[in-house]
Every structure is written in C-alpha cells, then in structure tokens.
C-alpha cells in the first residue's frame, strides 16, 4: 500500500521570511503539487514548541476558487519527536471508534523544495469546511490555543482570575455574538450548584460525548489535552458544545520531547474543572466508569490494536528508508511498535486497578 506524495515549493523570498521569524504566522506564497496538479497556495509554519525543530510543520491555505477536496486549509504535521510516526494517527482512530468528532488524518510523503523528503501527517483543519464535509450542523468553532482553556475562571499557572472568560480560546469560525455562548458555558460550569449542575449541564455540553472524549485522553495519556490541544464546536441544532481532539503526538507512552512517560502518570480522573465537576456527580461518574471499562475491553487492547499498529508501521517503513530525518534512526522507528504495545498493556492494567476503587 502506498501513501500520497506531496511537493511543497516556496521561493527564496518566501523562505527568507519564514526563516527570519519562525514564530510568525505570516503566510507566504507557495505551490503545492499533488497528483500532478499544482495548487497556488499560501503557507507558514505551525505549532508552538515544534517550530524550533529542524523539521517544521506547515499550515497550507488554498484559494477560495481552488479548494483541495472541499478543504481550504491543511495542516502538515512533522511529528518530529515521534519516531514511530504513529501516535497521532492511532489516537484519532481511537477517538473515532469512541464516536468523538476527530480531524481526518493521513500519512503523506512531503518533498520540500527538493531539499528534503519526509513522512508527514496531513490533518484537515477544524473549520466550516470540516462541518460541511462531515454533514454536521453549522456552529461556531473555538481553538483552545493555550493552557488558559482549562474550563475554569482561574489561570492554571498562578490560580488568579482570568481577565476574560475567553482567555485561552480563539474563534476559528462563527460570529462575534457566538462568544457569549462560550462565556455562558464557562460561567455555568463554575457557578452552578451541584444540584443544578447535574440537571442543567447537558443543556450546554454533550456530556455523553465529553465522557467518551475523556476515555480517549485517559487511555492515550495526552497531558496537555485537558487544558489545550482541542477545539470546541457548538452544534446550532442542539446548542450543545462538543470537544474535538487535536495534537496527539505526545501520547502512547511518550511526552512532548519524545521521552518515555510512565504508564501511570495521568490518573483516570484526569484534570480540568469540567472533568472534576462531572466526576463529582455519582451518575456521571458511574457512566464514565462504565465507558472506560468498555473501552479497555474493546478498542484499547493489544488484541484490537496490534494488527493496526503493525500494518501502519509496515506501510510507512519503505518511506522511512528514504526519509531525510528518519533514515539514520530506523532502529528507533522499528522498536516503537513494541514500545507502544507494552504501554497499552501497562496502561490497561493500571486503569483496571484504578477502576476498582473509583
């Protein structure tokens, strides 16, 4: 099985702008070639700490008159600290099985200005085009862009009041008037009495899907996911918010630097204010416990995932041989499937133990 080959070309002037300030989000003109078709696009680096790596991630924006498969924006993720190149893809596959909205993820081979060729993970942007392509009702979308998006009224670093309820969030799609819905959601999460919280919170957020999302985060151990690395989408038909996962390379036993993260690092109770309030309610707690039990008996098991992991690895291996950034680290690439499978076994045993007294 082959993976698509993309060619990204940026002229000298554009490259000079990108290299001058790698933290800038200024777009530069480029050409993206896919299947012998050239697209006039604009591009820039994407990510936070990943911009300091020699292998950069890119955001690619298409013209309104020449969309790419009904998409305006693509994210080409380098996954530089993930020698397996599997963790994000495995994570999004797991969330999909859990009936959580997820971005489409596909491995590609990217050639950049003929300077290097490397395996990337192509992700669809979570925007109005994502809603259209998935036949979802219209509704605003907010990106949780830093750790102030912790569903609290307080900042997580110093526990001081936030200047705005929208701190940590960036409106990706929607109207300015939609901001009030996010403010109401956060206000209700933090101020409702326990009795009213139990009866009213499902009017503001899809609790069932949130608990499913929580199962996915807890299994994969994405430390940052509780306070960022997600998008908030409000379904205008139900007026309820759903959480969409994002950035899942630091998972399955590795942290953001690619170092081993112990399998018991994140408790099954998770973090953030919304999770704490939900799990303080016996009914929601019981539903979450049942969901997590079902997850580690079905989707999150070595029996379920070993074939998927090995098949993905074998698909990518021929490309890894010619990967500019990976060909000298093939021993790491080849050992990662076993590392991930061991993590799954250890994590499942930990979760089972924790559920006993949950």
N, C-alpha and C positions, 0 to 999 in steps of 0.2 A: 504494500500500500504506500502511495506517495503522499507528500504534503505539498501545498502550493508554493510557488517561488515568486516572491515579490522583489522588485527592483526600485529602490528609492534613490533619486538623483537630486542633489542640491548643489547649486553653482557655488563658485568661490566666494562671492559676495554674501550669499546666504550662510555658508559655513562660518565665515568670519564673524557674522552677527551672533550665531549660536555659540561659538567658542568664546566670544568676548564676554558674555554673561550667561553662563549655563543655567542661572536661576531665573532668567527672564522667560516670560510666556509669550513674547512677541513671535508671531508667525512669520515664516519666510517662504517664498515661492519654491516649489519643488515639482518634480514629476514622479508619479508612481506608476510603474508598469506591472500589470497583472494579466496573464494570458494574452500577451502580445498587444494589449490595449494600453495606451498611455492616458493617464489622467493628470490634468493640471490641478495641482493641489497646493495647500499651504501646510507647513509643518513646524513643530517646535519640540523641544524636549519635554518630557512629562515625568511626574513623580516628585518625591521630596528628597530623602537622603540618597536615592538611587542616581541622582544627577551627578554625583561625584565619581561614579564608577566609569571605567573606560568604555564599557558597553552601555550605551544610553538607550532609554526607552523614548518612543516618539508618539506624539499625537498628530494624526493626519486628518485634515479637513478638506472636504470636496466642495466643488461649486454647487450651488443650488440647482443649476441646469444640467449637471452631470453627476448625479449621485452614484454611489457604489452599492449595488444590490439594495437599493432603497435606504441607504445609510448616508448620513452626512459626515460623521466623524468615526474614525477608527483609532484604537489605542494599540500600539505595537509594544508589548512589554518585553524587556530584555531578560527578566528572570535571572539576573546575573549571579546572585548568591544562591540560587537553587541549582545545584549541579545535576539534579535529576531531571529538571525542566518539566516536572510532572505535577508539582504540588498545587498550583493554582487550578489546573485543568481537573485534577481529581477532586478538589474542593467544590468547584462549580458543578461537577457531575453529581456529587453527593447532595448538594442543595437542591438540584433539580429533582432528584429522587424523593426528597423531603417535601416537594411541592412548594418550594420557595422560589420566587422570581430571581433569575440569575442572568448575567450577561452571556451571550454566546461566546464560546472560547474555542479557538482553532490554532493549532501549531502551523507555522509557516517558516520557510527559509527566506531570510531577508538579505539581499545584497545591497550594500550602501556605497554608492559612488565607485563601485568596483574596488573599494579599499578592503572591505571585509564581507564575508558571508557568515550568517549565524542563525541559529534557530530562535525564533521569537514566538510569543503567544499573542495572537490577534484577538482583541476584545471589542465587541460592539459598545458604543457609548450608550449610557443610560440617559435617554432624552426622548423628545416627542417622536422621533423616528423609531426608537425601540418600542414605544407604546403601539404605534401603528403596525409595525412588523409582527407584533405578538397579539394583535387584535385585543388590546387592552383598552378600557375606557380612558378617556382623556383625564389628565390631572397633573398638578404641579409636581416637580421633582427637585429635591434638595440634596446636595452633596455634603456629607459630613467630612469636612476638609481638615479638621484638626481635633485635638482631644477635648475641646470645649463642647463637642457634640455628645455629651455624656448623659443626656436626658435629665439633667439637674439644673437647679438655679444657681449652683456654685461652680466655680472653676476647679478642676481636679488637681491643679498644681499647688494652690495655696488656700483652697476652700473659701475664697472670698466671693461675694456676689458678682455675677456677671453684669457687664454694662448693658447687655441686651439679651433677651431670650433667644435671639437668633445667632448669638455668638457660636462659632464653630460650623455654621451652615452657610452654604452658598446656593442661591436659587439657580438651578440649571435650566429649568423650564417652568413657565407659568407667569402669573401676573403679580404685581406688587401687592395687590389685595390678598393674594394667597398666603402671604407671610403671616397673616393673622391666624390662619388655621394651625400653623406650626406653633405659634405663641400660645394658642389655646391648649394644644396638645401638651406642651411642656408645663403650662400652668396647672392643668388638671392632674398630671402625673405627680406633681409636687405638693399639691394643696388639698386634694380630695381626702376626706376622712376615709378610714379603712372600709367602712360600710358602703359609702357612696362609690369608692374606687372599684369595689367588686362588681357593683351593678352598672356602673357607667363607663368604665374604661374601654369596653369592647365597642362603644359608640365612636371612639376616637382612633383606635388602632385595632387591626385584625389580630386579636390575641392568639388565636389558633396558629396562624402563620408565624407570629413572633416566636411562639414556643418551638415551632419547627426550626426556625432560624437559629434559636438558642441551642438546640440539639446539634446543629451543624457546626456552630462555633465551638462548642464544648468538645466535640469529637476531634475536630481538626486542630484545636488549640491556637487560634488566632488571637494573640494577646491584645492587639490594638482594636479588634473588631467591635468591642463593647463601647468604644468612645470615638471611633472614626472608622475608616475602611467600609463605609456603607452609604447607600443612598436611601432617602425617604421618598416614597411615592404615595400620593393621596389619590385614591380611586374616587372620581367625582360621583359615580353612581352610588357608592356606599358611604362616601365621605370619610372612610377609614384609611389610615396610613398602613403601608407595608414596608418592610426593611429589605433592601436588595444588597447582597454582599459584594465586596469589591476589594481587590489587592489581597490575594491569599497565597503568596509565595512563601511567607514566613509561617509555615504550618507543618503538620505531619512530622513533628519532632525536631524542627529547625526554627531558629529565631531569625530576626531581620538581617543578621550578619552571617547567616548560614551555619551558625554554631548549633550544637545539639541543645535542645530544650527538653528537660526531663519530662517524662510522660505524665507526671503528677503535678506539673507546675500550675495549671489552671484548675480551680475547684469546679465541680459540676454546678455550683450555684452561680458561677460567673461573676460579672461585675456590672456596674452602672445602676442608676437609680430606678429605671423602669423595671429591670430584671429583679431587683431587690423587692420592689413593691408587689410585683406579680407573685413571686415565690413566698411572700409573707401571707398570701391568701391560700388557705388549705385547698380550695377547689382548684385553683390554677396550679398549685404545687403538685397536686395529685395528677393532673393532666400532663404536666411536664414530665413527671417521673415515668408515667406510662409511655409517653412518646420516646423518652430517652431509652427506656428498656427495649422498646420495639426497634429503635434504631440500631442498637448494638447487637440485636439478634438477627437483623436483616441486612441493612445497607452498609453498616460499618463493621464488617467482619473480614478476616483474611480469606474466608471461603468465597465471599462475594467480590472482594477486591483484587485478589492475587492475579487472576486472569487479566483483568482490566489493566493493572499496573504493568504486568509483563508484556502485554500486547502493545501498549503505548510505548514502552521502552524499546521494543524491537522495531517499531515503526520509525522511531527517532534515531536509532543507532547509526544507520548508514549516513545520515546527515551530520551526526555528531563527529564522524570521522573527518569531515571537511569543514567543521565549524571552527572559525578563526579563534574563538575564545575557549573552546572546549577540547579541541583535539589533543592538547597536552595534558588533559585532566580526565581522560577516558576511564581511568581506574575508579575515580570518584563517581562518574556517571554510571558505571556498571555496578557499583556496590550499593547505590542508593535504593533500588527496588527492595533489596533485603532489609535495608535500614528502615524503610517505610513500613514494611510488613511487620517487623519486630515492634515498631512503635504502635501499630494498630493492636497487636496482641497485648502489649503492656498497658496501653490506654484503656482497652476494653476491661481488663482485669481491675484496673484502678476504678473505673466508673462503676463496675458491679459492686465493688467493695463499698464505695461511697453511697450507692443507692440503698444499701442495706439499712443504714441509719438515717436516710434522707427524710 
